[in-house]
Amino acid sequence: MRALVTGAASGLGRAVATGLTGRDVAVALLDIDELAVTAAALECGRGARPIVQDLTARGGAERAVAQAVTLLGGLDIVVNNAGYGVGEAFLAMTEASWDRTLDLNLKAVALICAAAGRVMRDQGRGGRIVNITSPASRMALPSYLAYAASKAGVDSVTRAAALALAPFGVRVNSVAPGMMDTPMQRVTERQLAAIEGREDIDAFLAERTRRIPIGRRTDCATVAGAVIWLALDAPEYITAERLNVSGGLDRD
């Protein structure tokens, strides 16, 4: 099995890549941070290969898939994990933040699904795509709107890609993680606290954590386990689904 994991230099992406290599999957780890993604690939070992690519660049999504195919000799799994979010007050939103968020979180995901789908179709052996969405996609978040909107778009892309690729044996699903202690989460929560004029960051984080019915935050290893299950172990009949791993924060 051969997999491409985007945003693999740290956080959830790195945990997914590590977990997949532990299951004897050959993994191409993609990130814009060359030093970090190279270190992550070395940590994975077992022939894991780094790819340095800006997915917001013109043609970046297609190049990412092409490089993974070249390095691995084909492609059976894609995990669209790369993402960006910025906290900014609704009345102070900027065009630049919307462009970057939608380019990476939504457009790149759609184009990678299509490019990987073509590869998997031509290989004739099916495949699996897992997109990372968020509980934010179903919430009204004025200070995190670009991110929430981008993840609502990911939900739409997942459903559409699942239908388009089903005839070729490619299954497309998504995972919605809860609050995780990742580099991006730490930055955005401090931004959100600043917008609300909150100086006691620990109290602010504790309040947010209390919203989770289970009563605690999750970690990258837990969410990575769900991603890997969809990529390797889930019944072949599951497609166009959203798997919530949010401690009850997101429920349907």
Phi and psi in degrees as a GROMACS rama.xvg file:
@    title "Ramachandran Plot"
@    xaxis  label "Phi"
@    yaxis  label "Psi"
@TYPE xy
-131.943  131.623  ARG-2
-132.603  146.918  ALA-3
-112.773  126.404  LEU-4
-120.224  121.233  VAL-5
-93.3234  155.191  THR-6
61.1904  42.9896  GLY-7
-95.6496  5.0888  ALA-8
-76.7697  -22.5048  ALA-9
-157.788  175.851  SER-10
57.6298  -139.619  GLY-11
-61.7755  -42.4936  LEU-12
-58.9161  -42.1792  GLY-13
-65.6068  -40.5151  ARG-14
-64.8645  -38.9409  ALA-15
-65.08  -46.2499  VAL-16
-60.5609  -43.2621  ALA-17
-62.2897  -43.6071  THR-18
-65.1625  -38.8671  GLY-19
-67.1065  -42.2192  LEU-20
-64.996  -30.4713  THR-21
-67.9597  -16.48  GLY-22
-101.52  19.4487  ARG-23
65.1875  32.2012  ASP-24
-96.1849  133.644  VAL-25
-77.5026  125.585  ALA-26
-122.03  134.27  VAL-27
-101.53  118.859  ALA-28
-97.7819  121.8  LEU-29
-111.832  137.392  LEU-30
-163.032  163.946  ASP-31
-84.2397  -19.0638  ILE-32
-90.5664  102.15  ASP-33
-62.5158  -47.5236  GLU-34
-63.311  -45.1158  LEU-35
-68.9312  -41.2664  ALA-36
-72.6222  -31.5521  VAL-37
-65.5868  -42.3531  THR-38
-63.6955  -39.6964  ALA-39
-64.5836  -40.7372  ALA-40
-65.2831  -40.1757  ALA-41
-63.5696  -37.9784  LEU-42
-64.3501  -39.3574  GLU-43
-67.41  -38.8963  CYS-44
65.7018  -156.394  GLY-45
49.1192  37.4491  ARG-46
80.5916  12.3884  GLY-47
-62.2402  139.646  ALA-48
-123.292  133.291  ARG-49
-85.8074  147.406  PRO-50
-129.228  127.187  ILE-51
-102.976  115.337  VAL-52
-154.898  135.048  GLN-53
-88.8138  109.939  ASP-54
-73.2995  -11.1291  LEU-55
-88.8101  -9.22443  THR-56
-72.2452  152.13  ALA-57
-59.7308  125.854  ARG-58
79.3462  1.73834  GLY-59
-62.8171  -39.1348  GLY-60
-64.9603  -46.1697  ALA-61
-65.492  -38.4047  GLU-62
-65.3098  -36.1548  ARG-63
-60.0968  -47.1287  ALA-64
-66.3261  -42.7948  VAL-65
-61.9103  -41.4629  ALA-66
-65.2595  -40.5061  GLN-67
-62.5916  -42.1667  ALA-68
-63.7694  -41.5385  VAL-69
-63.5867  -45.2117  THR-70
-69.9055  -36.5434  LEU-71
-102.776  -13.2267  LEU-72
82.5172  13.4006  GLY-73
152.036  -175.041  GLY-74
-153.476  126.075  LEU-75
-117.245  -23.6778  ASP-76
-138.177  138.641  ILE-77
-130.37  133.453  VAL-78
-118.564  108.971  VAL-79
-86.3597  91.1458  ASN-80
-110.331  -23.9947  ASN-81
-55.8046  135.119  ALA-82
-157.739  165.949  GLY-83
-145.665  141.089  TYR-84
-149.119  147.267  GLY-85
-140.652  134.54  VAL-86
-86.4855  125.858  GLY-87
-151.869  142.179  GLU-88
-60.1583  144.717  ALA-89
-53.3714  -44.0054  PHE-90
-78.6392  -2.35419  LEU-91
-119.181  17.6602  ALA-92
-60.8773  147.843  MET-93
-119.605  151.258  THR-94
-63.4204  -37.0523  GLU-95
-62.4524  -41.825  ALA-96
-68.0398  -37.9008  SER-97
-64.89  -43.4456  TRP-98
-60.9755  -48.9954  ASP-99
-64.697  -43.2125  ARG-100
-64.155  -48.364  THR-101
-70.7909  -35.9061  LEU-102
-61.8696  -42.9957  ASP-103
-85.7358  -48.1322  LEU-104
-76.4713  -27.0852  ASN-105
-119.057  -59.1106  LEU-106
-61.6742  -44.8995  LYS-107
-63.1502  -38.4644  ALA-108
-62.3327  -46.6161  VAL-109
-62.0563  -44.4562  ALA-110
-70.9228  -34.0469  LEU-111
-67.719  -40.5339  ILE-112
-56.9573  -43.5254  CYS-113
-69.1728  -45.8163  ALA-114
-64.8  -44.3667  ALA-115
-67.0583  -36.4892  ALA-116
-60.7268  -39.623  GLY-117
-63.8352  -41.6635  ARG-118
-62.5129  -48.0671  VAL-119
-65.1272  -37.768  MET-120
-60.6031  -47.4753  ARG-121
-69.3168  -29.4027  ASP-122
-68.9714  -30.2321  GLN-123
74.6085  21.0662  GLY-124
-126.47  16.0627  ARG-125
75.074  -163.28  GLY-126
166.22  176.503  GLY-127
-139.371  135.83  ARG-128
-122.841  130.33  ILE-129
-122.24  119.841  VAL-130
-102.317  139.785  ASN-131
-92.3899  116.33  ILE-132
-106.944  -153.344  THR-133
-162.572  149.106  SER-134
-55.8351  -24.332  PRO-135
-58.6835  -25.4367  ALA-136
-63.885  -17.6524  SER-137
-114.354  13.044  ARG-138
-116.35  155.082  MET-139
-91.2965  105.479  ALA-140
-126.651  83.7587  LEU-141
-57.4142  -30.1646  PRO-142
-95.0853  5.5785  SER-143
-142.521  37.4193  TYR-144
-70.5365  -43.301  LEU-145
-60.4764  -42.8625  ALA-146
-63.9327  -48.1358  TYR-147
-60.1702  -43.0923  ALA-148
-65.2123  -38.7847  ALA-149
-63.9754  -37.8491  SER-150
-75.4357  -29.5325  LYS-151
-62.6278  -37.045  ALA-152
-65.5722  -38.1742  GLY-153
-60.6003  -39.9318  VAL-154
-58.8352  -42.1434  ASP-155
-67.1177  -42.7379  SER-156
-61.2412  -41.9908  VAL-157
-59.642  -46.6853  THR-158
-63.817  -45.2497  ARG-159
-66.315  -43.7794  ALA-160
-64.1669  -37.4317  ALA-161
-60.4938  -42.3473  ALA-162
-70.1894  -42.5964  LEU-163
-65.9477  -34.1612  ALA-164
-99.743  -7.50871  LEU-165
-55.2173  -41.2957  ALA-166
-61.9109  -17.3569  PRO-167
-102.621  10.586  PHE-168
76.9394  17.163  GLY-169
-98.9891  124.063  VAL-170
-102.866  133.73  ARG-171
-125.371  119.859  VAL-172
-136.798  176.156  ASN-173
-137.235  160.584  SER-174
-124.243  132.246  VAL-175
-110.259  98.354  ALA-176
-73.322  154.294  PRO-177
-84.6406  -158.683  GLY-178
-70.4042  121.683  MET-179
-121.181  151.61  MET-180
-85.9138  81.0566  ASP-181
-115.482  163.287  THR-182
-55.0644  -42.8016  PRO-183
-67.3616  -41.352  MET-184
-60.031  -43.241  GLN-185
-62.7175  -42.0721  ARG-186
-66.6057  -48.5674  VAL-187
-67.4863  -35.2854  THR-188
-67.512  -34.4036  GLU-189
-67.3371  -36.6007  ARG-190
-64.4204  -43.2407  GLN-191
-65.0583  -38.9429  LEU-192
-62.4336  -41.7273  ALA-193
-63.9885  -39.3553  ALA-194
-61.2094  -37.4364  ILE-195
-85.8077  1.68039  GLU-196
70.5973  27.9948  GLY-197
-94.8329  123.143  ARG-198
-96.7755  -25.4776  GLU-199
-88.0806  89.9736  ASP-200
-64.4906  -34.3422  ILE-201
-64.9245  -41.5616  ASP-202
-65.9732  -39.33  ALA-203
-62.235  -45.3615  PHE-204
-65.4964  -38.5088  LEU-205
-63.5929  -39.1977  ALA-206
-62.8938  -43.2185  GLU-207
-65.3779  -39.3747  ARG-208
-64.3985  -33.7351  THR-209
-66.2947  -14.3209  ARG-210
-72.6731  -18.4105  ARG-211
-80.7104  120.745  ILE-212
-54.5477  -37.8296  PRO-213
-69.0912  -23.0995  ILE-214
93.6797  7.4754  GLY-215
-153.644  163.882  ARG-216
-82.9701  162.409  ARG-217
-97.4111  -177.165  THR-218
-132.503  167.125  ASP-219
-63.2537  -36.2804  CYS-220
-63.2471  -39.9541  ALA-221
-64.3506  -48.201  THR-222
-67.078  -38.9531  VAL-223
-58.6164  -36.5285  ALA-224
-59.7726  -38.7156  GLY-225
-68.3371  -40.8006  ALA-226
-61.7676  -46.424  VAL-227
-65.2727  -36.0604  ILE-228
-59.5055  -46.9751  TRP-229
-64.6404  -35.5633  LEU-230
-74.593  -29.7925  ALA-231
-123.514  -37.0244  LEU-232
-112.962  -20.1193  ASP-233
-62.7771  147.501  ALA-234
-54.6751  143.174  PRO-235
-62.2665  -18.6297  GLU-236
-80.3142  -6.92104  TYR-237
-90.0466  119.9  ILE-238
-155.528  157.512  THR-239
65.0333  23.6658  ALA-240
-106.086  159.494  GLU-241
-120.431  119.418  ARG-242
-100.835  112.144  LEU-243
-84.2058  122.716  ASN-244
-123.426  65.659  VAL-245
-127.948  11.7123  SER-246
65.7564  22.4935  GLY-247
93.2459  -3.29987  GLY-248
-62.1038  -40.1047  LEU-249
-111.957  125.385  ASP-250
-144.186  142.763  ARG-251
